[in-house]
Amino acid sequence: MKLNVSEGDAVKKGQVLFVIDQVPYKAALETAVANVKVAEASLATAELTYKSTQKLYAQKVVSDFNLQTSENSYLTAKAQLAQAEAQEVNARNDLSYTEVKSPSNGMVGMLPYRVGTLVSPSMPQPLTTVSDNSDMYVYFSMTENQFLSLARQYGTIEKALQEMPAIRLQLNDGTAYEESGKIESISGVIDKETGTVGVRAVFPNPKRLLHSGASGSVLIPSTYTDCIIIPQGATVQLQDKLIVYKVVDGKAVSTLIKVAPVNDGKEYIVLEGLKAGDEIISDGAGMVREGTQVK
């Protein structure tokens, strides 16, 4: 009978979205209220009769049968009142269901039905879908090696979830989402087909920029302490290996190094191959040859 929202509207929990025809339910409620009043009157009459019979029984005017019969009538009237009150509650509930309210804060999805549509429990589609997007869950996968590295770095996955730094989200258009998120849970089961574990993170969504079904890239920061950092221009890549040229006795000596799997595009974190105090050629390493004299 009434449509109070449009697609994409922001709604609050309890807000009325649709109104279904209320006439038959209002009539049923009025009937239930009238039945309660009738039951109340019947109970009052039965109570008076019972109390009167009790007095007459005390004076031995009526028999035990009469007393028991009036008591049964009184108890029956009480039960009938309770039944009528329950029917009234049901009728009120049925009437309340004619106002379809939002179950949560969120955004209204598509509206496949319009005013005048006949609705019933057998409808193939819901009236709409409300997405609670004040906070958005982001689901992604982590490789088995990343999973093991995380567990080793923090000791346990539970500790990792507590101590991991905030993560960032790169949206589908390549821009960075301004709000930071937090990893809430990591699946304990590795998918045999993909070799990955499922991860769930939560991001605040105050500006409603994130929507259900959207995609992007999750950026997880890695922290290294007491490490050696060198410019990427100081390295030469040979297939899957990286070398730098150390200056030893005034000559360039190639040295194989191992770097961290993540970088900022400008520098490498060296895990093996260099130590504090080593001199290296920091720029233009690709033009240097083994044994080149360095001044």
ChimeraX attribute file (.defattr): number of C-alpha atoms within 10 A of each C-alpha:
attribute: neighborCount
match mode: 1-to-1
recipient: residues
	/A:1	13
	/A:2	14
	/A:3	16
	/A:4	9
	/A:5	15
	/A:6	13
	/A:7	14
	/A:8	14
	/A:9	12
	/A:10	17
	/A:11	21
	/A:12	16
	/A:13	13
	/A:14	13
	/A:15	16
	/A:16	18
	/A:17	18
	/A:18	19
	/A:19	17
	/A:20	19
	/A:21	15
	/A:22	16
	/A:23	11
	/A:24	11
	/A:25	18
	/A:26	16
	/A:27	13
	/A:28	19
	/A:29	21
	/A:30	15
	/A:31	16
	/A:32	21
	/A:33	19
	/A:34	14
	/A:35	19
	/A:36	21
	/A:37	15
	/A:38	15
	/A:39	21
	/A:40	19
	/A:41	14
	/A:42	19
	/A:43	21
	/A:44	15
	/A:45	14
	/A:46	21
	/A:47	19
	/A:48	14
	/A:49	16
	/A:50	22
	/A:51	15
	/A:52	14
	/A:53	22
	/A:54	20
	/A:55	13
	/A:56	15
	/A:57	16
	/A:58	12
	/A:59	9
	/A:60	10
	/A:61	12
	/A:62	14
	/A:63	12
	/A:64	12
	/A:65	10
	/A:66	16
	/A:67	21
	/A:68	14
	/A:69	13
	/A:70	20
	/A:71	19
	/A:72	14
	/A:73	19
	/A:74	22
	/A:75	16
	/A:76	15
	/A:77	21
	/A:78	19
	/A:79	14
	/A:80	19
	/A:81	21
	/A:82	15
	/A:83	15
	/A:84	22
	/A:85	19
	/A:86	14
	/A:87	19
	/A:88	21
	/A:89	15
	/A:90	15
	/A:91	21
	/A:92	18
	/A:93	13
	/A:94	17
	/A:95	20
	/A:96	16
	/A:97	14
	/A:98	17
	/A:99	18
	/A:100	16
	/A:101	17
	/A:102	21
	/A:103	16
	/A:104	15
	/A:105	17
	/A:106	21
	/A:107	22
	/A:108	20
	/A:109	16
	/A:110	13
	/A:111	16
	/A:112	11
	/A:113	14
	/A:114	12
	/A:115	11
	/A:116	11
	/A:117	10
	/A:118	11
	/A:119	12
	/A:120	7
	/A:121	7
	/A:122	7
	/A:123	9
	/A:124	7
	/A:125	11
	/A:126	13
	/A:127	17
	/A:128	16
	/A:129	16
	/A:130	22
	/A:131	20
	/A:132	19
	/A:133	22
	/A:134	15
	/A:135	15
	/A:136	18
	/A:137	17
	/A:138	23
	/A:139	15
	/A:140	16
	/A:141	18
	/A:142	17
	/A:143	15
	/A:144	15
	/A:145	11
	/A:146	13
	/A:147	19
	/A:148	13
	/A:149	12
	/A:150	18
	/A:151	16
	/A:152	12
	/A:153	13
	/A:154	15
	/A:155	11
	/A:156	12
	/A:157	20
	/A:158	13
	/A:159	13
	/A:160	18
	/A:161	17
	/A:162	12
	/A:163	10
	/A:164	17
	/A:165	16
	/A:166	15
	/A:167	18
	/A:168	19
	/A:169	21
	/A:170	15
	/A:171	16
	/A:172	11
	/A:173	8
	/A:174	10
	/A:175	10
	/A:176	16
	/A:177	16
	/A:178	11
	/A:179	14
	/A:180	15
	/A:181	24
	/A:182	20
	/A:183	21
	/A:184	14
	/A:185	16
	/A:186	20
	/A:187	15
	/A:188	11
	/A:189	10
	/A:190	15
	/A:191	14
	/A:192	8
	/A:193	6
	/A:194	11
	/A:195	13
	/A:196	19
	/A:197	19
	/A:198	16
	/A:199	16
	/A:200	15
	/A:201	18
	/A:202	17
	/A:203	22
	/A:204	18
	/A:205	18
	/A:206	11
	/A:207	9
	/A:208	14
	/A:209	10
	/A:210	20
	/A:211	13
	/A:212	12
	/A:213	6
	/A:214	9
	/A:215	16
	/A:216	16
	/A:217	14
	/A:218	18
	/A:219	13
	/A:220	16
	/A:221	12
	/A:222	13
	/A:223	8
	/A:224	9
	/A:225	5
	/A:226	5
	/A:227	11
	/A:228	15
	/A:229	13
	/A:230	19
	/A:231	14
	/A:232	20
	/A:233	16
	/A:234	20
	/A:235	26
	/A:236	19
	/A:237	11
	/A:238	9
	/A:239	6
	/A:240	5
	/A:241	12
	/A:242	17
	/A:243	19
	/A:244	26
	/A:245	25
	/A:246	20
	/A:247	19
	/A:248	15
	/A:249	9
	/A:250	12
	/A:251	16
	/A:252	22
	/A:253	20
	/A:254	21
	/A:255	14
	/A:256	16
	/A:257	15
	/A:258	15
	/A:259	17
	/A:260	12
	/A:261	10
	/A:262	12
	/A:263	13
	/A:264	8
	/A:265	8
	/A:266	9
	/A:267	15
	/A:268	21
	/A:269	19
	/A:270	17
	/A:271	16
	/A:272	13
	/A:273	12
	/A:274	19
	/A:275	11
	/A:276	7
	/A:277	6
	/A:278	9
	/A:279	13
	/A:280	20
	/A:281	19
	/A:282	15
	/A:283	14
	/A:284	12
	/A:285	19
	/A:286	14
	/A:287	7
	/A:288	18
	/A:289	13
	/A:290	11
	/A:291	14
	/A:292	13
	/A:293	14
	/A:294	12
	/A:295	6
